[in-house]
């Protein structure tokens, strides 16, 4: 019995050493995933606790739910893979049918946690681009109903994309074998994985480009436009700065790592340890937004501090009026009656 126990110990130790880098990565999956879950629950609660914020920030609530799913996916992936490695023996079967990997919980959640936030970030960029470049259209068309439609479209797109992943795996690759530590490429194979990278990378990159264009245009207009509309445009800069920060972090922590991961499938070779940390950066993107909201979103900050007794504000948060939609609030109260007519003329020619 003693010899058997010693033999078992000697057999187990090499697997822990062989997969030491992966085990460290998977531990980070769990830690950062848990942080992402907690933070995004807080974001959802803060925005949803006010009827005004709940309507105004529907897309940011959806983004937080998407990041929450991403956090759950990384926790499940980290725990599952740690368990598989630590329970390995020389008799462990290390190859599974592809379909078995595809039907694990975490590959599908990783797809949703990647593609849904990318779609939401893209819609946020489109909204701010329209607000600055097409203010009249934005004033007439943009409302809570349209934002809700954007959320629904993003959900449907992501679910259909996930359905395609399952269908093509079942039909074409279901009986193929893949490594037991399931990855998206192992579960859904090379071509769908490439599609996933395209959606994830370009969703965030295009959003960043749209927000950058809106930010530069808003700054230019705030300098050139006279009267009260200049103040309105300066307020719009605050909103664009918020969305620009969100999309920049997404491009930095999601798009760039995913470009490297895509290239690893087709062009270059990346070590297993580096691959793990690239995925960790992807998960970390789901943690950063709360910091951006605290610094650049007064509505969120005020509402958050309602839940903190020592915070600077214990009064109910009131959503700031959308500066493009309701631009008349920027005018002086002493001249508001006359300014209403001038404002209509300015907007129609902007």
NUSE-713602 format. One record per residue (C-alpha): chain; x negated, y, z negated; residue in three letters. Coordinates in nm, 4 decimals, always signed. Last residue first. Layout:
REM residues N
A,X,Y,Z,ALA
...
***
This chain:
REM residues 350
A,+2.6002,+7.2223,+3.7839,UNK
A,+2.8523,+7.4195,+3.9938,UNK
A,+3.1736,+7.2806,+3.8390,UNK
A,+3.0155,+7.2868,+3.4956,UNK
A,+2.9329,+7.6573,+3.5124,UNK
A,+3.2784,+7.7570,+3.6342,UNK
A,+3.4524,+7.5603,+3.3611,UNK
A,+3.2192,+7.7164,+3.1045,UNK
A,+3.3028,+8.0693,+3.2187,UNK
A,+3.6729,+8.0021,+3.1641,UNK
A,+3.6191,+7.8607,+2.8144,UNK
A,+3.3795,+8.1449,+2.7336,UNK
A,+3.6547,+8.4032,+2.7221,UNK
A,+3.8442,+8.2285,+2.4425,UNK
A,+3.5258,+8.1117,+2.2701,UNK
A,+3.3676,+8.4556,+2.2316,UNK
A,+3.3570,+8.4890,+1.8525,UNK
A,+3.3405,+8.1121,+1.7996,UNK
A,+3.0120,+8.0959,+1.9916,UNK
A,+3.0008,+7.8218,+2.2518,UNK
A,+2.8482,+7.4792,+2.1947,UNK
A,+3.1885,+7.3253,+2.1202,UNK
A,+3.2880,+7.3857,+2.4831,UNK
A,+3.0661,+7.0988,+2.6017,UNK
A,+3.3087,+6.8262,+2.5055,UNK
A,+3.2158,+6.5442,+2.7414,UNK
A,+2.8587,+6.6572,+2.7912,UNK
A,+2.7794,+6.7206,+2.4268,UNK
A,+2.9496,+6.4060,+2.2923,UNK
A,+3.0910,+6.5326,+1.9641,UNK
A,+2.8983,+6.4285,+1.6597,UNK
A,+3.0562,+6.1420,+1.4724,UNK
A,+3.1570,+6.2384,+1.1224,UNK
A,+2.9784,+6.0587,+0.8420,UNK
A,+3.1607,+6.0403,+0.5124,UNK
A,+2.9807,+6.2347,+0.2399,UNK
A,+2.7197,+6.0704,+0.0208,UNK
A,+2.4243,+6.2359,+0.1902,UNK
A,+2.0575,+6.2557,+0.0977,UNK
A,+2.0449,+5.8931,-0.0147,UNK
A,+2.0157,+5.7922,-0.3800,UNK
A,+2.3504,+5.6101,-0.3770,UNK
A,+2.2670,+5.4193,-0.0538,UNK
A,+2.5782,+5.3042,+0.1351,UNK
A,+2.6658,+5.6579,+0.2453,UNK
A,+2.3015,+5.6818,+0.3480,UNK
A,+2.3718,+5.4575,+0.6457,UNK
A,+2.6573,+5.6790,+0.7656,UNK
A,+2.4352,+5.9871,+0.7660,UNK
A,+2.1521,+5.8040,+0.9436,UNK
A,+2.3802,+5.6498,+1.2033,UNK
A,+2.5415,+5.9815,+1.2931,UNK
A,+2.2062,+6.1624,+1.2875,UNK
A,+2.0606,+5.9275,+1.5476,UNK
A,+1.6934,+5.9951,+1.6296,UNK
A,+1.4885,+5.9042,+1.3206,UNK
A,+1.7188,+5.6503,+1.1515,UNK
A,+1.8347,+5.5119,+1.4864,UNK
A,+1.4768,+5.4532,+1.6040,UNK
A,+1.3914,+5.2706,+1.2813,UNK
A,+1.7041,+5.0529,+1.3199,UNK
A,+1.5963,+4.9709,+1.6750,UNK
A,+1.2673,+4.8045,+1.5780,UNK
A,+1.3839,+4.4592,+1.4648,UNK
A,+1.5173,+4.3027,+1.7861,UNK
A,+1.1954,+4.3967,+1.9657,UNK
A,+1.0113,+4.1754,+1.7170,UNK
A,+1.1666,+3.8670,+1.8803,UNK
A,+0.9970,+3.9473,+2.2110,UNK
A,+0.6721,+4.0196,+2.0277,UNK
A,+0.6978,+3.6717,+1.8715,UNK
A,+0.7490,+3.5198,+2.2167,UNK
A,+0.4208,+3.6735,+2.3270,UNK
A,+0.2656,+3.5412,+2.0059,UNK
A,+0.3615,+3.1845,+2.0937,UNK
A,+0.2299,+3.2141,+2.4475,UNK
A,-0.1052,+3.3374,+2.3148,UNK
A,-0.1415,+3.0251,+2.0984,UNK
A,-0.0481,+2.7982,+2.3895,UNK
A,-0.3108,+2.9554,+2.6134,UNK
A,-0.1981,+3.1442,+2.9231,UNK
A,-0.2667,+3.0189,+3.2764,UNK
A,-0.2106,+3.2328,+3.5847,UNK
A,+0.0115,+3.2492,+3.8922,UNK
A,+0.3459,+3.0687,+3.8865,UNK
A,+0.4736,+2.9716,+3.5411,UNK
A,+0.2157,+3.1810,+3.3538,UNK
A,+0.3129,+3.4738,+3.5730,UNK
A,+0.6633,+3.4589,+3.4285,UNK
A,+0.5252,+3.4578,+3.0747,UNK
A,+0.3061,+3.7613,+3.1495,UNK
A,+0.6037,+3.9450,+3.3001,UNK
A,+0.8063,+3.8383,+2.9952,UNK
A,+0.5485,+3.9920,+2.7618,UNK
A,+0.5688,+4.3232,+2.9570,UNK
A,+0.9493,+4.3321,+2.9724,UNK
A,+1.0240,+4.2474,+2.6093,UNK
A,+0.7953,+4.4352,+2.3691,UNK
A,+0.6992,+4.7362,+2.5828,UNK
A,+1.0089,+4.7589,+2.8020,UNK
A,+1.2347,+4.7083,+2.5008,UNK
A,+1.0439,+4.9681,+2.2986,UNK
A,+1.0767,+5.2126,+2.5884,UNK
A,+1.4483,+5.1343,+2.6313,UNK
A,+1.5261,+5.2145,+2.2681,UNK
A,+1.3115,+5.5298,+2.2718,UNK
A,+1.4736,+5.6520,+2.5933,UNK
A,+1.8174,+5.5852,+2.4441,UNK
A,+1.7444,+5.8072,+2.1431,UNK
A,+1.5663,+6.0720,+2.3507,UNK
A,+1.8686,+6.0778,+2.5820,UNK
A,+2.0978,+6.1526,+2.2895,UNK
A,+1.8744,+6.4322,+2.1608,UNK
A,+1.8297,+6.5710,+2.5132,UNK
A,+2.2095,+6.5911,+2.5381,UNK
A,+2.2031,+6.8293,+2.2435,UNK
A,+1.9573,+7.0469,+2.4342,UNK
A,+2.1947,+7.0326,+2.7296,UNK
A,+2.4773,+7.1684,+2.5175,UNK
A,+2.2556,+7.4474,+2.3880,UNK
A,+2.1784,+7.5422,+2.7484,UNK
A,+2.5524,+7.5289,+2.8220,UNK
A,+2.6034,+7.8188,+2.5825,UNK
A,+2.4617,+8.0809,+2.8175,UNK
A,+2.1717,+8.0296,+3.0604,UNK
A,+2.0677,+7.7172,+3.2440,UNK
A,+1.7017,+7.6954,+3.3419,UNK
A,+1.5319,+7.5779,+3.0239,UNK
A,+1.8000,+7.3295,+2.9172,UNK
A,+1.8266,+7.2124,+3.2778,UNK
A,+1.4596,+7.1099,+3.2883,UNK
A,+1.4818,+6.9280,+2.9557,UNK
A,+1.7950,+6.7457,+3.0730,UNK
A,+1.6262,+6.6480,+3.3996,UNK
A,+1.3207,+6.5071,+3.2215,UNK
A,+1.5352,+6.3094,+2.9771,UNK
A,+1.7723,+6.1775,+3.2437,UNK
A,+1.4830,+6.0565,+3.4601,UNK
A,+1.3184,+5.8880,+3.1609,UNK
A,+1.6512,+5.7288,+3.0657,UNK
A,+1.7010,+5.5886,+3.4151,UNK
A,+1.3428,+5.4576,+3.4323,UNK
A,+1.3713,+5.2937,+3.0890,UNK
A,+1.6983,+5.1282,+3.1896,UNK
A,+1.5344,+5.0009,+3.5087,UNK
A,+1.2537,+4.8475,+3.3012,UNK
A,+1.4894,+4.6907,+3.0470,UNK
A,+1.7168,+4.5182,+3.2978,UNK
A,+1.4189,+4.4483,+3.5241,UNK
A,+1.2352,+4.2298,+3.2744,UNK
A,+1.5285,+4.0404,+3.1245,UNK
A,+1.7210,+3.9764,+3.4442,UNK
A,+1.4088,+3.8821,+3.6431,UNK
A,+1.2701,+3.6672,+3.3592,UNK
A,+1.5953,+3.4708,+3.3379,UNK
A,+1.5938,+3.4218,+3.7146,UNK
A,+1.2377,+3.2864,+3.6918,UNK
A,+1.3521,+3.0456,+3.4205,UNK
A,+1.6295,+2.9348,+3.6555,UNK
A,+1.3679,+2.8488,+3.9165,UNK
A,+1.1164,+2.6801,+3.6860,UNK
A,+1.3228,+2.4377,+3.4819,UNK
A,+1.6247,+2.4867,+3.2527,UNK
A,+1.5166,+2.2980,+2.9402,UNK
A,+1.1415,+2.2909,+2.9940,UNK
A,+1.1309,+2.6479,+3.1201,UNK
A,+1.3421,+2.7650,+2.8263,UNK
A,+1.1193,+2.5703,+2.5881,UNK
A,+1.1762,+2.2407,+2.4099,UNK
A,+0.9114,+2.0993,+2.1790,UNK
A,+0.9905,+1.7403,+2.2897,UNK
A,+0.8042,+1.7814,+2.6167,UNK
A,+1.0054,+1.7294,+2.9339,UNK
A,+1.1466,+1.4301,+3.1210,UNK
A,+1.3715,+1.4346,+3.4250,UNK
A,+1.7165,+1.2788,+3.3909,UNK
A,+1.9100,+1.6072,+3.3778,UNK
A,+1.7100,+1.7832,+3.6495,UNK
A,+1.9398,+1.8442,+3.9468,UNK
A,+2.3025,+1.8256,+3.8355,UNK
A,+2.2700,+1.8692,+3.4579,UNK
A,+2.0016,+2.1378,+3.4830,UNK
A,+2.1896,+2.3259,+3.7556,UNK
A,+2.5097,+2.3235,+3.5506,UNK
A,+2.3537,+2.4216,+3.2171,UNK
A,+2.1673,+2.7206,+3.3610,UNK
A,+2.4693,+2.8234,+3.5702,UNK
A,+2.6768,+2.8307,+3.2520,UNK
A,+2.4139,+3.0517,+3.0883,UNK
A,+2.4408,+3.2958,+3.3793,UNK
A,+2.8196,+3.2892,+3.3511,UNK
A,+2.7903,+3.3629,+2.9778,UNK
A,+2.5478,+3.6516,+3.0348,UNK
A,+2.7565,+3.8100,+3.3110,UNK
A,+3.0786,+3.7728,+3.1118,UNK
A,+2.9226,+3.9382,+2.8064,UNK
A,+2.7743,+4.2255,+3.0096,UNK
A,+3.1040,+4.2842,+3.1906,UNK
A,+3.2938,+4.2858,+2.8591,UNK
A,+3.0547,+4.5406,+2.7069,UNK
A,+3.0784,+4.7639,+3.0135,UNK
A,+3.4581,+4.7379,+3.0029,UNK
A,+3.4468,+4.8546,+2.6399,UNK
A,+3.2447,+5.1572,+2.7488,UNK
A,+3.5081,+5.2323,+3.0128,UNK
A,+3.7885,+5.2169,+2.7557,UNK
A,+3.6000,+5.4339,+2.5076,UNK
A,+3.5610,+5.7143,+2.7607,UNK
A,+3.3483,+5.8179,+3.0572,UNK
A,+3.5534,+5.9088,+3.3626,UNK
A,+3.6362,+6.2794,+3.3548,UNK
A,+3.3415,+6.4202,+3.1601,UNK
A,+3.0980,+6.1794,+3.3244,UNK
A,+3.2166,+6.2750,+3.6725,UNK
A,+3.1671,+6.6435,+3.5857,UNK
A,+2.8298,+6.5772,+3.4191,UNK
A,+2.6779,+6.3859,+3.7145,UNK
A,+2.2987,+6.4051,+3.6643,UNK
A,+2.2887,+6.4403,+3.2854,UNK
A,+2.5820,+6.2263,+3.1715,UNK
A,+2.5355,+5.9831,+3.4618,UNK
A,+2.1755,+5.9076,+3.3610,UNK
A,+2.2845,+5.8731,+2.9973,UNK
A,+2.5493,+5.6182,+3.0891,UNK
A,+2.3256,+5.4277,+3.3320,UNK
A,+2.0567,+5.3914,+3.0657,UNK
A,+2.3070,+5.2575,+2.8134,UNK
A,+2.4370,+5.0177,+3.0795,UNK
A,+2.0824,+4.8865,+3.1366,UNK
A,+2.0285,+4.8408,+2.7627,UNK
A,+2.3524,+4.6409,+2.7456,UNK
A,+2.2451,+4.4153,+3.0326,UNK
A,+1.9023,+4.3521,+2.8759,UNK
A,+2.0676,+4.2896,+2.5373,UNK
A,+2.2835,+4.0185,+2.7019,UNK
A,+1.9995,+3.8549,+2.8967,UNK
A,+1.7482,+3.7834,+2.6209,UNK
A,+1.9583,+3.6791,+2.3214,UNK
A,+2.1943,+3.4908,+2.5529,UNK
A,+1.9047,+3.2913,+2.7030,UNK
A,+1.7475,+3.2366,+2.3599,UNK
A,+2.0833,+3.1113,+2.2322,UNK
A,+2.0910,+2.8575,+2.5148,UNK
A,+1.7395,+2.7361,+2.4337,UNK
A,+1.8179,+2.7335,+2.0573,UNK
A,+2.1065,+2.4960,+2.0156,UNK
A,+1.9696,+2.1875,+2.1927,UNK
A,+2.1769,+2.0990,+2.4979,UNK
A,+1.9076,+2.1985,+2.7477,UNK
A,+1.6476,+1.9899,+2.5631,UNK
A,+1.8607,+1.6759,+2.5849,UNK
A,+1.9305,+1.7557,+2.9512,UNK
A,+1.5570,+1.7626,+3.0220,UNK
A,+1.5252,+1.4053,+2.8975,UNK
A,+1.2760,+1.3912,+2.6111,UNK
A,+0.9011,+1.3292,+2.5919,UNK
A,+0.7114,+1.3171,+2.2623,UNK
A,+0.8349,+0.9794,+2.1389,UNK
A,+0.6807,+0.9494,+1.7932,UNK
A,+0.4817,+0.6294,+1.7344,UNK
A,+0.1558,+0.8075,+1.6587,UNK
A,+0.3428,+1.0124,+1.4009,UNK
A,+0.5223,+1.3470,+1.4232,UNK
A,+0.7383,+1.4707,+1.1321,UNK
A,+0.5462,+1.7967,+1.0851,UNK
A,+0.5666,+1.8746,+1.4559,UNK
A,+0.9405,+1.8099,+1.4893,UNK
A,+1.0234,+2.0001,+1.1698,UNK
A,+0.8222,+2.3039,+1.2781,UNK
A,+0.9946,+2.2935,+1.6168,UNK
A,+1.3417,+2.2928,+1.4630,UNK
A,+1.2650,+2.5649,+1.2079,UNK
A,+1.1111,+2.7985,+1.4651,UNK
A,+1.3785,+2.7423,+1.7297,UNK
A,+1.6630,+2.7906,+1.4796,UNK
A,+1.5052,+3.1109,+1.3447,UNK
A,+1.4261,+3.2343,+1.6955,UNK
A,+1.7803,+3.1758,+1.8201,UNK
A,+1.9306,+3.3457,+1.5134,UNK
A,+1.7174,+3.6550,+1.5808,UNK
A,+1.8228,+3.6620,+1.9460,UNK
A,+2.1872,+3.6319,+1.8431,UNK
A,+2.1370,+3.9319,+1.6117,UNK
A,+1.9701,+4.1201,+1.8985,UNK
A,+2.2832,+4.0612,+2.1063,UNK
A,+2.5019,+4.1726,+1.8150,UNK
A,+2.2885,+4.4870,+1.7791,UNK
A,+2.3222,+4.5613,+2.1512,UNK
A,+2.7003,+4.5183,+2.1271,UNK
A,+2.7090,+4.7693,+1.8410,UNK
A,+2.4913,+5.0040,+2.0479,UNK
A,+2.7340,+4.9698,+2.3390,UNK
A,+3.0375,+5.0446,+2.1239,UNK
A,+2.8725,+5.3566,+1.9836,UNK
A,+3.1463,+5.6172,+2.0257,UNK
A,+3.4378,+5.3936,+1.9304,UNK
A,+3.2862,+5.2371,+1.6180,UNK
A,+3.1228,+5.5682,+1.5305,UNK
A,+3.4598,+5.7421,+1.5132,UNK
A,+3.6291,+5.4552,+1.3279,UNK
A,+3.3488,+5.4508,+1.0718,UNK
A,+3.2340,+5.1255,+0.9083,UNK
A,+3.1602,+4.9682,+1.2472,UNK
A,+2.8396,+5.1660,+1.3109,UNK
A,+2.6999,+5.0917,+0.9642,UNK
A,+2.8154,+4.7281,+0.9563,UNK
A,+2.6727,+4.6506,+1.3014,UNK
A,+2.3390,+4.8125,+1.2141,UNK
A,+2.3194,+4.6279,+0.8796,UNK
A,+2.3909,+4.2951,+1.0527,UNK
A,+2.1176,+4.3923,+1.2969,UNK
A,+1.8643,+4.4403,+1.0191,UNK
A,+1.9469,+4.1138,+0.8401,UNK
A,+1.9336,+3.8999,+1.1550,UNK
A,+1.6169,+4.0680,+1.2832,UNK
A,+1.4434,+4.0123,+0.9470,UNK
A,+1.5437,+3.6443,+0.9583,UNK
A,+1.4077,+3.6160,+1.3132,UNK
A,+1.0833,+3.7879,+1.2133,UNK
A,+1.0204,+3.5306,+0.9401,UNK
A,+1.1460,+3.2282,+1.1348,UNK
A,+0.9630,+3.3041,+1.4585,UNK
A,+0.6539,+3.3961,+1.2536,UNK
A,+0.6572,+3.0435,+1.1099,UNK
A,+0.6930,+2.9133,+1.4648,UNK
A,+0.3832,+3.1056,+1.5725,UNK
A,+0.1798,+2.9693,+1.2816,UNK
A,+0.2981,+2.6167,+1.3632,UNK
A,+0.2056,+2.6688,+1.7287,UNK
A,-0.1490,+2.7675,+1.6366,UNK
A,-0.1873,+2.4657,+1.4065,UNK
A,-0.0477,+2.2198,+1.6634,UNK
A,-0.3588,+2.0019,+1.6916,UNK
A,-0.4410,+2.0545,+1.3247,UNK
A,-0.0977,+1.9536,+1.2005,UNK
A,-0.1003,+1.6598,+1.4408,UNK
A,-0.4469,+1.5608,+1.3180,UNK
A,-0.3272,+1.5427,+0.9551,UNK
A,-0.0426,+1.2948,+1.0079,UNK
A,-0.2552,+0.9960,+1.1129,UNK
A,-0.5039,+1.0388,+0.8307,UNK
A,-0.2210,+1.0628,+0.5800,UNK
A,-0.0552,+0.7497,+0.7223,UNK
A,-0.3826,+0.5619,+0.6931,UNK
A,-0.4209,+0.6712,+0.3335,UNK
A,-0.0669,+0.5517,+0.2550,UNK
A,-0.1270,+0.2177,+0.4285,UNK
A,-0.4564,+0.1709,+0.2467,UNK
A,-0.2841,+0.2381,-0.0850,UNK
A,+0.0000,+0.0000,+0.0000,UNK
***
